[in-house]
């Protein structure tokens, strides 16, 4: 007795998928960049024009590879998250989007972090403007002010904390 053969598509004409044309990437809009490109563009804005972009990208890549950090991309904004033990996460942001979009992005990343099992978020910035953006996102943010040493300089820094 002979076993039945598996059907084999012999020509492209038999494959209905080939009639649709080339596939478009899922979930990508025409103006959406990938995480690498967003980071590459945002690092000089955040760290200054003298920042070594490649060195910073390599450091981020190493941390992600070691599972010490994760990237979450929402639109043209990348959130770099650092789990800090328990259910707390430290959040860093790299964006090429206008400020008007950021409250939506913070709201979305907060929902994502909650789904990932976190319940407390902290973020740091030299500007008090982030507090207004977080409040626009309707997040219960607590703001404290202090100093942080970055390299050889001590810089005034705001800490933003909120519960999910």
N, C-alpha and C positions, 0 to 999 in steps of 0.2 A: 504494500500500500504506500502511496506517495503522499507526503504532507503538503497541504495547500501552501502555495507561495504567497509571500507578502506582496501587496500591490506596490508597484514602483512607478513613479512619474517619469516618463521617458523624455518629455519635451517641456519647454517652458509653457507652451500653450495649454498643457494640462494643469498647470499650477495657476489657479485663479489669482493667487497673491501677486504674481508677476504682472498682472494686468493693471494693478493699481498704481504702478510707478514706484519711484523710490520712497522709502519710508521717511517720515519726518521724526526727529527725536521727540520722544514722549515728554510732555510737560515743559517744554522749552518754548518761550515766546521769542519773537524775532529779536528783541532787545536784551534778552537775558544772557549774562555772561556766566562762565564757569567759576568755581571757587578760586582757582589759581589766578585767573585774570583779575577778579575782584580784589584779592589780597595784593596782587602786584601793583594795582592802581591805588589802593587805599593806604598802603604802608608809608609812602612818601608824604601823604597828606597828614597822617597821624604822627609819625615819628620825625618828620622834617625832611627836607630835600637831601640832607647829607646821610640819611639812613641807608644802610647796606641792605637793599631789598632782597638780594639772593641769599644773604646770610640769614635774614629773618625768615624767609620762606623755608630754608633748610631746617631751621630750628623748629618751626611749626610742624613741618613734615616729620621730623624725628619724634616729636612729642606725640603726634597722632600715631605713628608707627609703634611706639612703645605703649600705646593705650593710655597715655597720661593726659591726652586732650582729644576732643572730638570736634568736628566741624558740622555746623548745621547751616545750610543755605536756604534762605527764604527770599525770593526775588533776587535782587542784586545786592543783597546783604549777607555777609557770612558772620556767624556767631561762633567764636572759638570758646568751647566750654572746658573747664578744668574741674573735675569732681574733687571735692575737698574733704571727703570722708563723710560718713553718714548720708544724709540726704541733702547736703549743701553743694552748690556749684558756683564757681567763679566764672563770670561771663565777660568776654572781650568781643568787640565788634569791629568789623571792617566793612565799609559800605561805599558804594558809588552812587547811591540814591539820594534824592533831595530830602532835606530834613522833614518835609511834610509827610513822607512815607514811613518814617521811623517809628512813630507810635504804633502803627499797624504791625510792623515787624516785631516790635517788642511784645506786643500782645500775642502774636502768633508763636514766638519762641517760648513765651511763658507757658502756653498751653502744651507745646511739645515737651518742654522740660518736665512738666507735671506728669505727662503720659510716660516719661522715662523713669519716673519714680522719685524725682527731686521735689523738695518742698520749700527750700530756701535758696535765694539767688543773691549774689553780691557782685557788684561791678564798681570800677574805679574810673574816674575821669578828672582832668584838671579844670573842667568847666562846670559851673552850676546849671548850665542849660540842659544837661541830660535829665535833671530832676523834672523839669517841665515836660519833656518828651515822655518820660515814664508816667507822669501824672495824667497826661493826655491819653495814654494807653489804659487808664483806669487801673493802674497797679498800685497796691498799697505800699508805696516806697517810703523808706526812712532814710534821711540824708544826714551824714555826719562829715565834718571837715577836719582834716589833719594834714600832716606832712609826710611825704614819702621820698626816700632817697632813690634816685634813678641815676646810675653811674656815679659821677662825682658831685652831682647837684642835688640839693634838697628842693622839692617842688611841692607847692600846695596842692592837695588832692582831695576830692570829694568821694566818699564812699556811699554807694546806693545799695540798699538792701530791701528785699521784698519777699513776702511769703506767697507761695503758689496755692 
